[in-house]
Structures are given as C-alpha cells and as structure tokens.
Amino acid sequence: MTQQYIPLTGIDCLIPCLLIDKDTPLDVLHANSTARLLAVTQVLESLARLDLKDADSADLQHLANASAILLRDSCDLLDVMGWRLQA
C-alpha cells in the first residue's frame, strides 16, 4: 500500500499537518514549487541589494527562516515530482 499524502518536511513537529498529494498533476506540483522558489529568490535578491550594516539581527533571522521554509517546501514538491517522473 502506497502513501497518497507526503508530509512537508517538519519544523520541530512530530505530527505533520501540511501534506502533498502525490497524485497531484505534475504541472500543479511544478507551479507550486516554482512560486516558492521565485518568492525566496526575490527576498534574497532584495537582501543582496541592501546595506546590511544597520540591519536588525531579528529581522534578518526572520527573513532567513522564511526563506528556509520556502526552500524546504519547494524541495519537497520537487522530490514528489522526481518520484513521479521516475515511476
């Protein structure tokens, strides 16, 4: 029996609540992964253009955490796409 729902990589949580339906069409998986990659790319490009010498460390930590979550989600979506394409 195969698992239809794949949990997103958890963040210090034992019970997953965000799941990927592995039967979702590939174009939908791709679109969701792309949206997250684009969002994190835009955040990092904005940071690269800023003068960070006066940046608040808490703000930078928040941006880094949000970026990590978006990247992790995107990787999970790409993993499901890869499994589907190899099957």
Secondary structure, DSSP 8 states (H G I E B T S, - for coil): ---SEEE---SS-SS---EEETTS-HHHHHHHHHHHHHHHHHHHHHHHHS-GGG--HHHHHHHHHHHHHHHHHHHHHHHHHHHHHH-
